[in-house]
Amino acid sequence: MNSVIQERDIPSLACGARYLGSGGGGNSYLLQLLTMRAIRDCGPVPFVSALAMDEGTWSAPVAIMGSPSILNEKILTGVELLQAVQILEEQAGIRIDALMGLEIGGLNALTPVLAAALSGRPLLDSDGMGRAFTELQMTTFHAFGVSASPLVMVNEQGRWEHIATPSNWDVEWIARRKVIDLGGWATIASYPMKLQQVKEVGIHQSFSLAKRLGDSVIAAKEDIHQVMKALVQIFSHSLYGRPAKLIEGKVVELERRITGGMMNGMLVIEGEGEHIGEQLEVVFQNEFLLAKQGDRLIATVPDLLCVLDVDNGFPIVVEEMENHKKVWVVAIPAHPLIRHSKMLQTVGPKRYGLAKEFIPLEQLRQSDDREAEGHVSAGY
Amino acid sequence: MSYRIGIDVGGTHTDGILLDAKYQVIAETKCATTEDVSSGIYQAMREVIAKANVQRDRIGFAMLGTTHCTNAIVERKRLNSVAVIRIGAPATLAVKPLIGVPEDLREKLGKYVYIVRGGHEFDGRQMADLDEAELSRIADTLKGKVDSVAVTSVFSPVSKDHELRAAEILHEILGDQVSISLSHEIGSVGLLERENATILNAAVVNVAKTTAQGFMQALREEGIEAKVFLGQNDGTLMSVEYAMKYPILTIACGPTNSIRGASYLSGLGDALVVDVGGTTTDIGVLVNSFPRESSLAVEIGGARTNFRMPDLISIGLGGGTIIRIEEDGSFKVGPDSVGYQLTRRGLVFGGDTLTATDVAVALGKTQLGDPAKVAHLDKGVLQKVYNRIVEMVEEAIDRMKTSADPVPVILVGGGSILLPDEMKGAASVIRPEHFGVANAIGAAISQISGQVERVFSLDELGREKTLELAKQIAVDEAIAAGAEPGSIEIVDIEDVPLAYLPGNATRIRVKAAGNLSVKTEPTLSN
């Protein structure tokens, strides 16, 4: 990406971030409108690599926490983001000279761009999730020892909360409850850290990856075969791995229920075409977490799972999934930092009670190929 | 005993039907849809009355499904002069109303746009006091400038207080001749989409008035004093008074009517409906006697709304679809069509264009026109064309099915004579009587419904009790709209939890529908 983010880059960035959402992260239509307008009014966003910045500079990730549906009704103005950063500066007694992403999947890929545009601060090409996850401590920042405190959350009325507690798990617990009181969503600024730390614990080049991905997908013009080629092309040339198509078919079962504020459930896809006779079950909790055939594990969190609409190749988010949809399920090996053993303690399948251990997609595919004995997979 | 007339406007034909009180078909007719739409409606109405030959004073109801409002929006013609008021500041200020709407539409509708203080939270708490003084000031400046106002308040699907109060203030200053559209009557959660729908509604109020009054006048001229209803996109009716207030709800009632008509004629509640017209084939899904709805946002005239439309696939295949065969035997099916000119331009009717209908006649699949006029054609190639036509429908059927198991398929629409009695994916192929006017029958037999869509907190009452509460609200709404209490059933229920938020906030949508009560007068509050 250039050294600035322009208005015209926003649709690409948003598009790429949908794939990195792994079925979660919320619809970003609104954030796109807001961010494009902010760039039109305030000028392009200075965009820099964390590796190129002075180690003493302070930075913080910004995001929106809460319900995307409520955000679509009670729309933020963007000022809430500036307030969150400013109050964090006051609370921590620092000056924040660069912003970064908390999560690169879904609408929060745009939140820091909006904040950077409105505040004139540069945006670092880094985030803490490398995809979308549900909770505040599900970050490489947390996994490698950065404190989420102080965390500041602000709503559209300018009401704010300040959370400072040693455990990042407690920060998440408290913030998740305060978000209801604040009206369903809040902007947050948290994990203040110096660039020296960002370099070590951040996932880098995630914004440029999302942008590149979006460019290629848009060029694929809603043809799912071309979209798949784009995904393979882009991810194979990144620190993520080569995507694999798990099944193509029809959603024949969809179960969604809410427990503890999480959208849990599963869907079953019945195979068609070269996958006829196969069935794939995909389990989700806000994001797609795991794919299995019967008892056999096919792919698991933190590797990414996308359920693509055959009509256009776009990923379908959990909230918008429909029974009878024709889809492809694609798994993408996660960034190596997300697969690190320390990260797996927070986001591994064991954490969700889904599987004993994380097995990388590549390994699962290899055993799959051995079983298939000479079956040559077509294309992907 | 009381008769009813049903009229449905399609792209090619306007169909009319007259039913007795037991819903038996007394007469049916098909007229060409006219450019002004209205004269086609009047024509169909007169024809069906003449054919039925029943006592005119015993025609008690007239149901109309029309495309007037859709056309007005798509063509950007005959739109009202509109003011747009959003209640929600300081939230929402960064995204102005009509953002993302095509420029020509925004120019027409975006002359008077205001955002005032007020609105609610998702749990019904007030976000800010309603700025009544500002509303009065706005009303003063609007005097004489607009004839319709759209009011949208943040979280009005949860609490409608601020919208109702705003309507009071506006009416007081602007008088009753200015119509006021309130968003909580129109859409669900999702501010921009609901607001767009409300603005479009405000824009077509006059079109709806003219249409409904013209129809009633035409009926009176025929000596008929019938109670008039308009079809809604969910397959139920609304009184003409309500339709004049909320005309946007008539959008896309056409496909719904034919799906509902197919259900009634076949006696099936769960099936696929294939409606073959002159130019296109619509494939929809019947669930519980109602069309399955799409959960995706629908664009109307380029504006995003959160309307629920029937989940349909439309393919470019109809009775008039033009078939082009090359010398090497390769061929192309449509997508263009001769449309209503089929009976002039089709080969079997003495015309010069090879159509899908000609192919079916040549192969003996159906009898129509003069088969001798297509006897010279190469049957081998025609068979390939026919196979492709059937395949196109089979592919569409496969896409709409929920499971791999075959399902019953109901064929309706004038063009359905093209299709065979056996198709892949179809457990059985049903061709009901009067299949050609299923849409008009759907309009005539429509029920009255009540609906609720809100965000509920399940923590207070628990899931079961909350669902019961929502059902009761929907039933009450249906009764208020004029449904026979004993006949009301819950026809649709959906609860989607809001992700990323504790407290079990869930969006619940319930629809109840019942037969039109012959005794009670429907009231304005739907």
Interface residues (C-beta under 8 A of the other chain):
Chain A: G24 G26 L30 L33 L34 R37 M65 G66 S67 P68 S69 I70 N72 E73 K74 I75 L76 T77 G78 T134 E156 Q157 G158 R176 R177 V179 I180 G183 G184 K250 V252 R256 R257 I258 G260 G261 M262 M263 E270 N286 V318 E319 E320 E322 N323 H324 K326
Chain B: G88 P90 A91 T92 L93 A94 V95 I99 G100 G119 E121 F122 D123 R125 M127 A128 V154 F155 V189 G190 L191 L192 S294 S295 L296 R399 M400 K401 T402 S403 A404 L458 V496 P497 L498 A499 Y500 L501 P502 G503 N504 A505 T506 R507
